[in-house]
Amino acid sequence: MKLITIGCVWLVFSSCIFADTLSSIIQDTVSGKSYQNYVAGIYVKNITTGETLVSLNEKALLIPASTVKLLLSSVALKVLGPNHIFKTEFRVVPESLQDSFLDGHLYIKGGADSTLTREQLKLIVSQIKDMGITAVNGDIIYDASIFDEEVISSNTNARHYYAPSSGLTINDNKLILKGKGSHLKLPLSSSYLSLDFKGRYIDNPNQAKRPYMSVDIRERSDHFQIWGDATLADIQNQYCQVLISRPGLFCGTLVLEYLKQAGIQVRGDVRSGLTPERTTLLADIQSMPLSEIIRRLNQDSNNVIAKNLTKYIGHYVTNRQGSHLLGMEMIREHCELNLGLNRADYRLIDGVGLDKNNKVTAKAMARCLELLYQDQDIFGPFFESLVKQGTHPLYLEPKIPANLEVRIKSGTLSSTGVNALAGYIVDRDSSQWYSLVIFATRMRGNDRAYKGVLTNPILKKIVLYLANKDKTN
């Protein structure tokens, strides 16, 4: 009995040395010059054994940036289910459907599908043509009323990360401009779109110019103005992507144009409206399962998906029109009831991560990750939605030792001075799972925190230590 007791004491003592050693390594790292204007909240826990390895400023309320998408993801998966499907419906009043024409309006009823594409709209138009319909003797009415409208002001910054949410989202409500010769070009021709490029395109992949882009919102179109030179590096780094200010109007306009291109005559125009209750389904577009949408949300840090899911959760739970405020109310309620958060641990203003008033402690985020690990209904798709560090093209550094798998969601607000990272480390040799949270928030100065400059050095130290812990012990 005494031998067993001594053995247990030794195991505890050894674990403490191991934890203190990793803590001291991390403490030395954040004591360096790069972190002197920042507060770093770091929490690393072995969720297989319950041992806390690093706990530094773990109760400090810090800005989580896009790692809040982890909370949004978990709520969406739990409330809606991994196999939830979103539908975009094309509907008609029954008596308007004649043998070869539609004697009335064509309604496009948005169902909050964040993955709807222009190619899918073309396929629907082909289906309508295959039905033998040769004319629409009415309007194309788009119905995005499942959500409230997010208004974009004219002459505002047109960069894609300001793209609005919409019940009718099309290609993430953005356009990817293309370089051709010395010009930037729109990716498609539409009466909704026009572009004035006051600069020169240079086929240079090594230097980004970051031209300024604004949008002039006209009655039935978006007119983009771009000042300054642009390069191939700008296109590759997503600096030449512009928002669509009114996705519903854009969607309706495209359907009208695709119908005409298919030889279907349309006598009416495009306008917003509500779908009457007494309509019949003509055709629909179904989204990929929610689990795949969550993967896009987290791996691409897609802000439009985050906005749409926030509003949709509010709509789904209450059966009311989805709004940001309603959705956030439902998300906070779920986080407190099911993810162990309390009001002292967090302030959640948006589910996107752009709001500087979002605050979470590292320990609270780690607690959420631990509870998600225990939830077998959703943990599989949640874990698979995270970036696999070392293999994703944008997350090749730091390199990950062969015996470890690191799955993360990162967040950056460079001008605010925020780097954040949260996720899991799996030791495949010992089947040990670790939760990992690194928050770094600038408290003084004005230096920018570009992606990974503060989190990557800490992550590198942690993974190297865990990869060699058996040798250390």
VOGU-3710 file (C-alpha; in Angstrom, 3 decimals, decimal comma):
1> mklitigcvw> 0,000/0,000/0,000  2,854/2,351/0,843  4,517/1,592/-2,489  1,334/2,498/-4,339  1,057/5,738/-2,378  4,667/6,646/-3,072  4,137/5,826/-6,733  1,110/8,128/-6,880  3,020/10,914/-5,163  5,828/10,514/-7,691
11> lvfsscifad> 3,412/10,634/-10,606  1,803/13,811/-9,296  5,211/15,342/-8,578  6,472/14,420/-12,040  3,373/15,916/-13,658  3,854/19,140/-11,726  7,442/19,406/-12,910  6,271/18,814/-16,480  3,519/21,436/-16,218  5,807/23,979/-14,548
21> tlssiiqdtv> 8,469/23,388/-17,179  6,082/24,128/-20,037  4,689/27,099/-18,126  8,175/28,515/-17,641  8,937/28,113/-21,349  5,770/29,997/-22,273  6,406/32,632/-19,593  9,881/33,234/-21,024  8,410/33,555/-24,520  5,784/36,167/-23,619
31> sgksyqnyva> 8,345/38,112/-21,587  10,130/38,955/-24,833  10,145/42,325/-26,563  7,476/41,342/-29,115  4,894/40,999/-26,345  5,744/44,048/-24,236  2,643/45,998/-25,325  0,324/42,998/-25,041  -1,475/40,905/-22,478  -1,345/37,218/-23,366
41> giyvknittg> -3,956/34,857/-21,965  -2,879/31,238/-22,466  -4,487/28,029/-21,289  -3,407/24,496/-22,188  -5,060/21,473/-20,618  -4,790/17,736/-21,077  -8,493/16,958/-21,371  -7,794/13,224/-21,299  -6,228/13,319/-17,821  -7,578/16,647/-16,534
51> etlvslneka> -4,093/18,099/-16,010  -3,594/21,833/-16,632  -0,247/22,432/-18,314  -0,261/26,204/-18,818  -2,429/28,787/-17,114  -1,265/32,351/-17,787  -3,605/35,341/-17,392  -6,326/32,755/-17,879  -9,040/34,956/-16,342  -8,210/38,135/-18,275
61> llipastvkl> -11,011/39,287/-20,584  -9,315/39,555/-23,972  -10,473/40,049/-27,569  -10,987/36,649/-29,246  -11,367/37,979/-32,828  -12,556/35,222/-35,195  -12,150/32,436/-32,636  -15,695/33,395/-31,551  -16,749/31,511/-34,682  -16,033/28,370/-32,636
71> llssvalkvl> -18,852/29,314/-30,273  -21,146/30,129/-33,198  -20,249/26,817/-34,877  -21,026/24,782/-31,789  -24,391/26,483/-31,276  -25,353/26,035/-34,937  -24,424/22,340/-34,923  -26,263/21,708/-31,653  -29,418/23,694/-32,453  -29,776/22,829/-36,152
81> gpnhifktef> -27,954/19,495/-36,393  -24,990/18,611/-38,662  -27,277/17,486/-41,516  -29,442/20,615/-41,630  -30,170/21,786/-45,184  -31,051/25,305/-46,389  -33,346/25,733/-49,386  -33,815/28,442/-51,997  -37,228/27,993/-53,576  -38,649/29,116/-56,912
91> rvvpeslqds> -42,417/29,341/-56,471  -45,480/30,315/-58,506  -49,179/30,844/-57,887  -50,725/27,517/-59,064  -53,205/28,904/-61,599  -50,501/31,028/-63,252  -48,659/27,940/-64,502  -49,861/27,239/-68,047  -48,676/24,658/-70,582  -45,840/26,699/-72,064
101> fldghlyikg> -45,702/29,899/-70,044  -46,077/31,389/-66,600  -48,985/33,836/-66,563  -47,844/35,615/-63,414  -44,843/36,302/-61,220  -41,875/34,055/-60,479  -40,958/34,196/-56,771  -37,452/33,487/-55,484  -37,829/32,707/-51,780  -34,541/32,881/-49,903
111> gadstltreq> -33,920/30,331/-47,176  -30,590/31,639/-45,842  -28,397/29,328/-47,920  -24,890/30,747/-47,517  -23,517/28,512/-50,289  -25,803/29,506/-53,185  -23,855/30,189/-56,399  -24,430/31,782/-59,790  -23,863/28,384/-61,406  -26,764/26,923/-59,414
121> lklivsqikd> -29,037/29,725/-60,607  -28,125/28,857/-64,192  -29,008/25,202/-63,564  -32,418/26,181/-62,168  -33,081/28,289/-65,255  -32,179/25,255/-67,393  -34,684/23,174/-65,415  -37,381/25,798/-65,977  -36,648/25,756/-69,696  -36,806/21,936/-69,712
131> mgitavngdi> -40,320/22,215/-68,230  -41,348/23,770/-71,525  -41,781/27,284/-70,140  -41,034/29,852/-72,842  -42,309/33,051/-71,202  -42,904/34,689/-67,819  -45,747/37,197/-68,058  -44,920/38,860/-64,766  -42,108/40,057/-62,526  -39,154/38,279/-60,962
141> iydasifdee> -39,837/38,837/-57,262  -37,030/38,130/-54,816  -38,002/37,445/-51,209  -35,180/37,720/-48,659  -37,550/38,475/-45,781  -36,364/35,547/-43,656  -33,819/38,120/-42,344  -34,000/41,820/-41,692  -32,119/43,914/-44,235  -28,509/44,918/-43,622
151> vissntnarh> -28,052/48,332/-45,224  -24,761/49,259/-46,889  -24,152/52,985/-47,353  -23,143/54,409/-50,723  -19,494/55,374/-51,274  -18,453/53,046/-48,467  -15,433/50,752/-48,410  -16,229/48,002/-50,906  -13,893/45,306/-49,588  -15,552/41,918/-49,373
161> yyapssglti> -15,187/41,462/-45,618  -17,835/44,172/-45,183  -20,302/42,190/-47,328  -23,826/42,139/-45,863  -25,818/39,175/-44,662  -28,911/38,266/-46,649  -31,646/35,664/-46,839  -30,627/35,456/-50,504  -26,847/35,164/-50,470  -25,036/34,606/-53,752
171> ndnklilkgk> -21,335/33,610/-53,951  -20,678/34,947/-50,448  -22,119/38,309/-51,582  -18,818/39,225/-53,181  -17,055/39,364/-56,546  -13,455/38,390/-57,249  -11,982/40,861/-59,721  -9,654/39,565/-62,430  -6,555/41,034/-64,012  -6,435/41,260/-67,799
181> gshlklplss> -3,725/43,154/-69,612  -3,286/46,384/-67,668  -6,858/46,421/-66,349  -8,953/44,969/-63,537  -12,147/43,379/-64,825  -15,428/42,177/-63,358  -15,812/38,365/-63,401  -19,162/38,546/-65,231  -21,302/40,881/-67,282  -24,550/42,053/-65,667
191> sylsldfkgr> -26,677/45,183/-65,703  -26,278/45,194/-61,923  -22,494/45,705/-62,121  -20,117/48,374/-63,407  -16,483/49,169/-62,643  -14,252/52,236/-62,938  -10,603/51,295/-62,377  -8,364/54,342/-61,946  -5,043/52,559/-61,927  -2,946/49,931/-63,633
201> yidnpnqakr> -2,911/46,162/-63,218  0,561/44,608/-62,877  1,108/40,856/-63,174  3,386/40,742/-60,128  2,826/37,974/-57,535  5,386/39,352/-55,075  4,161/42,816/-54,106  0,624/43,804/-53,108  -0,485/47,411/-53,643  -3,840/47,215/-51,811
211> pymsvdirer> -5,839/49,660/-53,954  -8,696/51,575/-52,339  -12,147/50,360/-53,385  -15,546/51,974/-52,870  -19,070/51,238/-54,063  -21,568/53,769/-55,402  -24,986/52,239/-54,707  -27,298/53,213/-57,532  -31,016/52,539/-57,938  -30,633/49,112/-59,524
221> sdhfqiwgda> -26,899/48,500/-59,582  -23,537/48,689/-57,817  -20,837/50,852/-59,377  -17,347/50,096/-58,092  -14,538/52,635/-58,099  -10,958/51,514/-57,553  -8,065/53,923/-57,052  -4,421/52,897/-57,297  -2,484/50,125/-58,949  -3,313/46,467/-58,343
231> tladiqnqyc> -1,157/43,377/-58,743  -1,482/39,616/-58,973  -0,419/39,549/-55,311  -3,499/41,650/-54,479  -5,738/39,105/-56,199  -4,014/36,166/-54,499  -4,300/37,833/-51,074  -7,996/38,709/-51,508  -7,397/42,476/-51,768  -9,354/42,622/-55,048
241> qvlisrpglf> -12,668/41,240/-53,844  -15,656/43,580/-53,635  -18,966/43,290/-51,815  -22,457/43,148/-53,295  -24,558/45,765/-51,502  -28,018/44,229/-52,185  -27,663/40,478/-52,704  -31,404/39,923/-53,218  -31,606/42,441/-56,058  -28,429/40,988/-57,573
251> cgtlvleylk> -29,865/37,459/-57,393  -33,144/38,537/-58,999  -31,301/40,434/-61,727  -29,155/37,409/-62,536  -32,214/35,142/-62,768  -33,881/37,621/-65,140  -30,761/37,784/-67,305  -30,241/34,002/-67,290  -33,881/33,447/-68,299  -33,490/35,794/-71,255
261> qagiqvrgdv> -30,184/34,175/-72,242  -31,997/30,810/-72,235  -34,583/32,177/-74,665  -37,344/32,607/-72,079  -39,185/35,886/-72,519  -39,796/37,943/-69,365  -42,320/40,754/-69,680  -41,908/42,143/-66,174  -39,038/43,477/-64,088  -37,130/42,581/-60,922
271> rsgltpertt> -38,435/43,740/-57,558  -38,535/42,844/-53,892  -41,659/41,320/-52,380  -43,166/38,657/-50,149  -44,040/35,203/-51,406  -47,811/34,587/-51,088  -48,819/31,695/-48,839  -50,746/30,008/-51,634  -47,922/29,152/-54,008  -46,565/25,913/-55,382
281> lladiqsmpl> -42,940/24,851/-55,670  -41,555/25,042/-59,202  -37,941/24,150/-58,371  -35,496/24,490/-55,511  -31,800/24,578/-54,690  -30,615/22,702/-51,621  -27,463/23,599/-49,763  -24,683/21,298/-48,703  -25,168/19,906/-45,146  -24,519/22,281/-42,267
291> seiirrlnqd> -21,408/20,288/-41,303  -19,808/21,297/-44,627  -20,940/24,899/-44,223  -19,319/24,973/-40,773  -16,113/23,675/-42,347  -16,160/26,612/-44,787  -16,975/28,993/-41,951  -13,966/27,995/-39,874  -11,385/27,131/-42,517  -12,065/30,268/-44,587
301> snnviaknlt> -13,163/32,405/-41,606  -16,151/33,350/-43,762  -17,863/36,419/-42,292  -20,998/36,217/-44,455  -21,640/32,644/-43,318  -21,147/33,787/-39,720  -23,618/36,667/-40,122  -26,185/34,457/-41,838  -25,925/31,674/-39,256  -26,295/34,175/-36,423
311> kyighyvtnr> -29,537/35,513/-37,872  -30,796/32,080/-38,877  -30,382/30,677/-35,359  -32,589/33,505/-34,077  -35,170/32,774/-36,782  -35,074/28,999/-36,262  -35,486/29,104/-32,486  -38,207/31,777/-32,365  -39,883/31,480/-35,806  -39,481/35,252/-36,130
321> qgshllgmem> -37,613/37,269/-38,731  -33,920/36,665/-38,212  -31,851/39,574/-36,949  -28,422/40,056/-35,462  -29,777/40,983/-32,033  -32,191/38,051/-31,905  -29,539/35,593/-33,044  -26,970/36,804/-30,533  -29,520/36,537/-27,740  -30,091/32,871/-28,614
331> irehcelnlg> -26,344/32,200/-28,957  -25,504/33,729/-25,575  -28,302/31,746/-23,944  -26,961/28,506/-25,414  -23,369/29,293/-24,422  -24,397/29,825/-20,816  -26,676/26,780/-20,609  -24,565/24,276/-22,541  -20,975/25,530/-22,762  -20,374/26,541/-19,169
341> lnradyrlid> -19,930/30,272/-19,794  -20,992/32,801/-17,193  -21,337/36,560/-17,492  -18,017/37,196/-15,737  -16,166/35,107/-18,350  -17,285/36,724/-21,579  -18,995/39,520/-23,483  -20,300/38,371/-26,845  -21,496/41,146/-29,170  -21,204/39,405/-32,528
351> gvgldknnkv> -20,552/35,901/-33,832  -18,191/37,063/-36,569  -15,308/38,357/-34,473  -15,004/41,868/-35,896  -16,384/43,664/-32,842  -13,638/44,871/-30,500  -16,083/44,668/-27,593  -16,151/40,868/-27,795  -14,252/39,570/-24,764  -13,574/36,028/-23,531
361> takamarcle> -11,134/34,594/-21,020  -8,721/31,924/-22,190  -9,932/29,562/-19,475  -13,583/30,012/-20,473  -12,831/29,282/-24,127  -10,852/26,197/-23,101  -13,788/25,053/-20,983  -16,051/25,337/-24,040  -13,607/23,252/-26,072  -13,545/20,595/-23,354
371> llyqdqdifg> -17,350/20,363/-23,205  -17,522/20,156/-26,993  -15,012/17,295/-26,903  -17,438/15,445/-24,635  -20,451/16,055/-26,907  -20,344/13,088/-29,260  -23,386/14,310/-31,225  -21,495/17,209/-32,769  -17,805/16,877/-31,897  -16,895/14,953/-35,062
381> pffeslvkqg> -18,039/17,622/-37,555  -16,878/20,392/-35,206  -13,340/18,975/-34,999  -13,168/18,322/-38,745  -14,174/21,931/-39,440  -10,963/23,231/-37,870  -7,819/24,001/-39,842  -5,212/21,238/-39,740  -2,054/23,133/-38,867  0,925/22,274/-41,043
391> thplylepki> -1,087/21,027/-44,030  -3,468/23,901/-44,844  -1,753/26,185/-47,402  -2,265/29,264/-45,214  -1,139/27,489/-42,031  2,119/25,776/-42,949  4,086/27,392/-40,104  4,894/26,325/-37,509  5,542/22,807/-38,748  3,898/20,062/-36,704
401> panlevriks> 5,795/16,952/-35,497  4,580/13,682/-37,001  3,117/12,307/-33,765  0,851/15,326/-33,214  -2,259/16,608/-34,947  -3,108/20,261/-34,352  -6,576/21,574/-35,253  -7,195/25,277/-34,741  -9,243/28,363/-35,499  -7,257/31,580/-35,597
411> gtlsstgvna> -8,331/35,199/-35,413  -6,645/38,481/-36,285  -7,537/42,147/-35,902  -4,218/43,559/-37,027  -4,898/47,288/-36,581  -6,466/46,690/-33,152  -3,501/44,564/-32,134  -5,142/41,163/-31,697  -3,889/37,652/-32,376  -5,972/34,709/-31,201
421> lagyivdrds> -5,907/30,955/-31,612  -7,950/28,125/-30,121  -8,365/24,432/-30,780  -6,963/21,006/-29,989  -3,683/19,121/-30,004  -3,871/15,335/-30,331  -0,940/13,079/-29,467  -1,615/10,117/-31,742  1,022/7,951/-30,026  -0,489/8,200/-26,548
431> sqwyslvifa> -4,095/9,097/-27,532  -3,887/12,187/-25,325  -6,077/15,187/-26,203  -5,263/18,772/-25,239  -7,309/21,954/-25,419  -5,350/25,030/-26,412  -6,196/28,743/-26,213  -3,840/31,649/-26,954  -5,180/35,213/-26,803  -2,925/38,261/-27,250
441> trmrgndray> -4,481/41,739/-27,035  -2,585/45,027/-27,345  -2,949/47,258/-24,285  -0,745/50,176/-25,350  1,120/51,452/-28,374  -0,071/51,263/-31,972  1,937/48,402/-33,472  -0,038/46,085/-35,722  -0,462/42,407/-34,940  -0,403/40,656/-38,286
451> kgvltnpilk> -1,659/37,100/-38,569  0,276/34,679/-36,395  3,077/37,018/-35,290  2,173/36,556/-31,620  0,419/33,174/-31,567  2,766/31,166/-33,801  5,881/31,434/-31,575  3,839/30,239/-28,589  2,202/27,430/-30,556  5,604/26,290/-31,801
461> kivlylankd> 6,958/26,014/-28,253  3,905/24,078/-27,081  3,872/21,516/-29,895  7,623/20,913/-29,688  7,354/20,350/-25,965  4,407/17,967/-26,262  6,072/16,083/-29,110  9,065/15,394/-26,869  7,393/15,071/-23,475  7,932/11,302/-23,265
471> ktn> 11,639/11,819/-23,873  11,623/14,602/-21,270  10,025/12,318/-18,725
//
